[in-house]
């Protein structure tokens, strides 16, 4: 699972909701761990060592078996890549929905404030005009 940020800045509500959802589901936590490990240099180093040992010390002709193993691993890793992409798409949609709702609330608030300022300005103008006539 990716490292938690160490800063204390407020985090986007969509981020918090998706993190809570993923933390509550064991399968998603496992997928996150695998994705994080497969996307690390540690994964590369482990594979370099394992493949080197396999090719140099275990099998004289490792290519058929190695090809099978690497192909199967690629199938599973591509699945985890797709899981990560789906997670990112879900996050982006949740964030976009949240941001849209927030902007709609802001727009309504700003519209109401603009109307109130207009009403106050009109009333102030009316009173000033009446004072000038008096």
Residue pairs with C-beta under 8 A, 6 or more apart in sequence:
1 29
1 32
1 33
1 36
2 32
2 36
5 11
12 95
12 98
13 98
14 91
14 94
14 95
14 97
14 98
15 91
15 95
17 94
18 87
18 90
18 91
18 94
21 28
22 28
22 29
22 32
22 87
23 29
28 87
31 80
31 83
31 84
34 80
35 80
35 81
35 83
35 84
37 43
38 77
38 80
51 66
54 62
54 66
55 62
55 66
59 65
59 66
